[in-house]
Amino acid sequence: MSSIRRYDNGSWNVICDQCGREYKANELSMRWDGLMVCSGDWEPRQPQDFVHGVADKMVPPFTRPEPSDTFIPQCNIYSVNAIASVASANCAISDYNNGYSLQT
């Protein structure tokens, strides 16, 4: 702590922004947050204040549009028959019955 009641040429009495004690102007220094503080209240800035996050790359390198649905006709034992209302288009074989009949 300094003796306030002394004369220093070119200096003046000031109050520390942190503790409120009186000091001579040449005994104070400016802290990182802009406050004029004494040597007991001076502290360096936290190094974590300078850390910046790295943005994630959220998009894939390339994209494609979703293809439209493709329906593939499937021929089975019933759709191969040439019977009306049983056969499937492009699967029926003419005159092929395979023992299946609509009559009961």
C-alpha positions as semicolon CSV with decimal commas, in nm:
position;residue;x (nm);y (nm);z (nm)
1;M;0,000;0,000;0,000
2;S;0,130;0,342;-0,083
3;S;0,144;0,653;0,125
4;I;-0,114;0,887;-0,029
5;R;-0,008;1,204;0,151
6;R;0,313;1,255;-0,041
7;Y;0,397;1,476;-0,333
8;D;0,499;1,314;-0,661
9;N;0,571;1,551;-0,945
10;G;0,333;1,478;-1,238
11;S;0,121;1,225;-1,048
12;W;-0,217;1,260;-0,880
13;N;-0,432;1,071;-0,636
14;V;-0,669;0,811;-0,786
15;I;-0,894;0,537;-0,652
16;C;-0,851;0,172;-0,752
17;D;-1,161;0,055;-0,940
18;Q;-1,150;-0,287;-0,775
19;C;-1,069;-0,235;-0,405
20;G;-1,152;0,139;-0,366
21;R;-0,824;0,238;-0,198
22;E;-0,638;0,554;-0,291
23;Y;-0,314;0,531;-0,485
24;K;-0,096;0,755;-0,696
25;A;-0,173;0,744;-1,069
26;N;0,164;0,590;-1,157
27;E;0,093;0,293;-0,924
28;L;-0,218;0,181;-1,115
29;S;-0,235;-0,012;-1,438
30;M;-0,517;-0,089;-1,675
31;R;-0,656;-0,439;-1,655
32;W;-0,790;-0,635;-1,957
33;D;-1,150;-0,533;-1,878
34;G;-1,066;-0,160;-1,883
35;L;-1,049;-0,102;-1,504
36;M;-0,762;0,090;-1,348
37;V;-0,641;-0,131;-1,063
38;C;-0,354;-0,156;-0,818
39;S;-0,090;-0,429;-0,836
40;G;-0,278;-0,643;-0,582
41;D;-0,596;-0,646;-0,793
42;W;-0,432;-0,679;-1,133
43;E;-0,484;-1,016;-1,301
44;P;-0,413;-1,140;-1,652
45;R;-0,695;-1,229;-1,884
46;Q;-0,814;-1,589;-1,873
47;P;-0,659;-1,780;-2,166
48;Q;-0,990;-1,962;-2,223
49;D;-1,138;-1,629;-2,338
50;F;-0,933;-1,661;-2,657
51;V;-1,044;-2,014;-2,746
52;H;-1,274;-2,031;-3,045
53;G;-1,475;-2,333;-3,146
54;V;-1,432;-2,498;-3,481
55;A;-1,749;-2,520;-3,686
56;D;-1,855;-2,871;-3,782
57;K;-1,897;-2,957;-4,146
58;M;-2,259;-3,073;-4,139
59;V;-2,312;-3,144;-4,510
60;P;-2,191;-3,453;-4,696
61;P;-1,938;-3,400;-4,976
62;F;-2,200;-3,472;-5,245
63;T;-2,571;-3,550;-5,262
64;R;-2,808;-3,713;-5,504
65;P;-3,182;-3,670;-5,540
66;E;-3,392;-3,955;-5,407
67;P;-3,489;-4,185;-5,695
68;S;-3,854;-4,247;-5,769
69;D;-4,005;-4,576;-5,659
70;T;-3,967;-4,858;-5,909
71;F;-4,221;-5,137;-5,902
72;I;-4,106;-5,466;-6,051
73;P;-4,382;-5,707;-6,147
74;Q;-4,337;-6,047;-5,993
75;C;-4,463;-6,352;-6,174
76;N;-4,578;-6,641;-5,960
77;I;-4,768;-6,960;-6,028
78;Y;-5,101;-6,780;-6,037
79;S;-4,998;-6,485;-6,252
80;V;-4,852;-6,705;-6,526
81;N;-5,192;-6,857;-6,602
82;A;-5,384;-6,732;-6,901
83;I;-5,711;-6,718;-6,708
84;A;-5,894;-6,388;-6,706
85;S;-5,881;-6,195;-6,374
86;V;-5,601;-6,421;-6,248
87;A;-5,316;-6,344;-6,485
88;S;-5,092;-6,041;-6,450
89;A;-5,002;-5,820;-6,742
90;N;-4,679;-5,921;-6,918
91;C;-4,664;-6,245;-6,719
92;A;-4,943;-6,455;-6,868
93;I;-4,855;-6,737;-7,104
94;S;-5,127;-6,818;-7,353
95;D;-5,297;-7,155;-7,316
96;Y;-5,116;-7,221;-6,986
97;N;-5,343;-7,339;-6,706
98;N;-5,122;-7,538;-6,466
99;G;-5,424;-7,700;-6,306
100;Y;-5,571;-7,379;-6,173
101;S;-5,930;-7,309;-6,253
102;L;-6,190;-7,060;-6,144
103;Q;-6,468;-7,318;-6,135
104;T;-6,540;-7,481;-5,804
